[in-house]
Every structure is written in C-alpha cells, then in structure tokens.
Amino acid sequence: MSIDAAPTCPQCGAVLRAGSMALCHRAEDDRRVCRMAWGCSGGHVWWKWADRPAAPLEPCPYPDLGPD
C-alpha cells in the first residue's frame, strides 16, 4: 500500500474512510500527538499516529471517532 492510497480494514478488507482525529499522549516519547481514526462500512474502527503514516493500524477503543 502506498502512503497516498486509502488503507484497507485489517479485519474485513474493506476500504477505510478517514474519521476524526484525537490528541493523545504517547508514552514512549512523552509527547502529545494526534491519532487519525479510520473506519470501514463493516463498522470496524482503527487508528494510528498521525506523524507515522507508514505505521500499522491499531484497533481504536473509541468507535465514535470513525466516519459517519
């Protein structure tokens, strides 16, 4: 997947759409950094650090952050 391509859901393979951003504390470097939430049509919501576009998606514990 290129960084410009829309990511796919690791659970069902559907295309993910961008949702909300959340400002979070990252313990490993003690910084406040945004996480970008992504959701698919199957209702799965994932997120990753906004400053690490190549990082893998992680399950998002806040499903309301996904796209409407």
Backbone as CSV, one residue per row, in Angstrom:
resi,resn,N_x,N_y,N_z,CA_x,CA_y,CA_z,C_x,C_y,C_z
1,MET,0.848,-1.184,0.000,0.000,0.000,0.000,0.887,1.239,0.000
2,SER,0.598,2.173,-0.896,1.338,3.424,-0.872,0.742,4.328,0.197
3,ILE,1.513,5.297,0.633,1.038,6.203,1.674,-0.155,7.013,1.174
4,ASP,-0.247,7.275,-0.149,-1.346,8.055,-0.709,-2.623,7.237,-0.888
5,ALA,-2.527,5.918,-0.923,-3.690,5.066,-1.134,-4.499,4.957,0.156
6,ALA,-5.817,4.809,0.000,-6.673,4.614,1.175,-6.345,3.252,1.776
7,PRO,-6.205,3.192,3.089,-5.911,1.903,3.724,-7.122,0.977,3.673
8,THR,-6.880,-0.298,3.866,-7.970,-1.269,3.927,-8.080,-1.818,5.340
9,CYS,-9.273,-2.238,5.680,-9.555,-2.757,7.013,-8.808,-4.072,7.229
10,PRO,-7.991,-4.163,8.278,-7.279,-5.408,8.555,-8.221,-6.563,8.910
11,GLN,-9.443,-6.243,9.324,-10.369,-7.286,9.743,-11.202,-7.841,8.585
12,CYS,-11.699,-6.942,7.692,-12.601,-7.421,6.636,-12.125,-7.091,5.227
13,GLY,-11.092,-6.261,5.085,-10.553,-5.932,3.773,-11.247,-4.788,3.053
14,ALA,-12.283,-4.195,3.643,-12.982,-3.072,3.017,-12.109,-1.822,3.058
15,VAL,-12.372,-0.899,2.146,-11.646,0.370,2.124,-12.037,1.177,3.357
16,LEU,-11.042,1.787,3.985,-11.290,2.620,5.162,-11.444,4.075,4.747
17,ARG,-12.323,4.779,5.452,-12.500,6.214,5.254,-11.992,6.931,6.496
18,ALA,-11.427,8.111,6.278,-10.909,8.901,7.390,-12.050,9.402,8.261
19,GLY,-11.814,9.380,9.562,-12.787,9.880,10.526,-12.200,11.064,11.268
20,SER,-12.295,11.038,12.556,-11.831,12.133,13.403,-10.359,11.984,13.773
21,MET,-9.850,13.040,14.383,-8.514,12.999,14.958,-8.658,13.227,16.456
22,ALA,-7.770,12.605,17.214,-7.780,12.763,18.671,-6.371,13.077,19.144
23,LEU,-6.257,14.056,20.014,-4.963,14.388,20.599,-4.732,13.453,21.776
24,CYS,-3.660,12.675,21.710,-3.389,11.637,22.709,-1.967,11.766,23.242
25,HIS,-1.754,11.212,24.415,-0.407,11.156,24.993,0.262,9.875,24.517
26,ARG,1.470,10.001,23.981,2.237,8.833,23.554,3.307,8.600,24.606
27,ALA,3.171,7.518,25.348,4.049,7.232,26.482,5.502,7.011,26.067
28,GLU,5.729,6.398,24.912,7.109,6.051,24.529,8.021,7.261,24.353
29,ASP,7.462,8.415,23.980,8.300,9.610,23.855,7.747,10.797,24.653
30,ASP,6.748,10.542,25.486,6.149,11.540,26.371,5.695,12.793,25.613
31,ARG,5.089,12.580,24.438,4.598,13.690,23.609,3.094,13.589,23.451
32,ARG,2.456,14.723,23.178,1.049,14.742,22.782,1.033,14.781,21.265
33,VAL,0.402,13.792,20.665,0.391,13.634,19.219,-1.015,13.217,18.794
34,CYS,-1.420,13.645,17.603,-2.742,13.252,17.096,-2.734,11.825,16.584
35,ARG,-3.862,11.171,16.796,-4.126,9.872,16.188,-5.255,10.085,15.185
36,MET,-5.108,9.513,14.002,-6.127,9.590,12.967,-6.948,8.317,13.005
37,ALA,-8.267,8.471,13.094,-9.163,7.311,13.119,-9.655,7.016,11.704
38,TRP,-9.796,5.730,11.403,-10.274,5.253,10.109,-11.370,4.232,10.362
39,GLY,-12.412,4.235,9.536,-13.493,3.267,9.696,-13.921,2.693,8.363
40,CYS,-14.481,1.488,8.402,-14.956,0.831,7.182,-16.474,0.681,7.241
41,SER,-17.062,0.235,6.136,-18.515,0.046,6.071,-18.988,-1.079,6.985
42,GLY,-18.074,-1.920,7.441,-18.425,-3.000,8.358,-18.468,-2.563,9.814
43,GLY,-18.200,-1.287,10.073,-18.257,-0.769,11.430,-16.990,-0.940,12.233
44,HIS,-15.914,-1.381,11.600,-14.637,-1.532,12.293,-13.924,-0.188,12.305
45,VAL,-13.360,0.188,13.441,-12.659,1.472,13.565,-11.228,1.209,14.030
46,TRP,-10.286,1.814,13.319,-8.857,1.654,13.568,-8.240,3.029,13.691
47,TRP,-7.067,3.116,14.273,-6.356,4.385,14.310,-4.870,4.167,14.293
48,LYS,-4.135,5.260,14.023,-2.674,5.231,14.081,-2.186,6.650,14.318
49,TRP,-0.930,6.760,14.701,-0.344,8.066,14.968,-0.262,8.855,13.665
50,ALA,-0.710,10.110,13.707,-0.727,10.945,12.508,0.671,11.261,11.996
51,ASP,1.656,11.274,12.880,3.025,11.578,12.452,3.793,10.336,12.002
52,ARG,3.111,9.221,11.929,3.730,7.966,11.476,2.830,7.299,10.435
53,PRO,2.764,7.875,9.214,1.830,7.366,8.206,2.076,5.924,7.774
54,ALA,3.285,5.429,7.895,3.574,4.054,7.483,3.363,3.042,8.612
55,ALA,3.018,3.520,9.797,2.815,2.620,10.942,1.556,1.785,10.739
56,PRO,1.508,0.593,11.329,0.311,-0.244,11.186,-0.878,0.346,11.948
57,LEU,-2.063,0.015,11.470,-3.286,0.421,12.151,-3.447,-0.380,13.435
58,GLU,-4.055,0.245,14.441,-4.345,-0.415,15.713,-5.848,-0.305,15.961
59,PRO,-6.457,-1.283,16.630,-7.889,-1.166,16.951,-8.134,0.090,17.784
60,CYS,-9.152,0.843,17.421,-9.481,2.074,18.136,-10.509,1.762,19.217
61,PRO,-10.251,2.127,20.460,-11.199,1.837,21.540,-12.383,2.800,21.588
62,TYR,-12.427,3.774,20.664,-13.498,4.770,20.639,-14.219,4.723,19.295
63,PRO,-15.202,3.861,19.112,-15.847,3.689,17.818,-16.516,4.959,17.278
64,ASP,-16.841,5.901,18.140,-17.465,7.147,17.676,-16.507,8.022,16.888
65,LEU,-15.212,7.733,16.917,-14.243,8.524,16.154,-14.241,8.170,14.674
66,GLY,-14.821,7.041,14.311,-14.859,6.621,12.907,-15.756,7.527,12.086
67,PRO,-15.698,7.411,10.751,-16.530,8.258,9.888,-18.010,7.939,10.097
68,ASP,-18.839,8.909,9.820,-20.299,8.725,9.988,-20.875,7.767,8.987
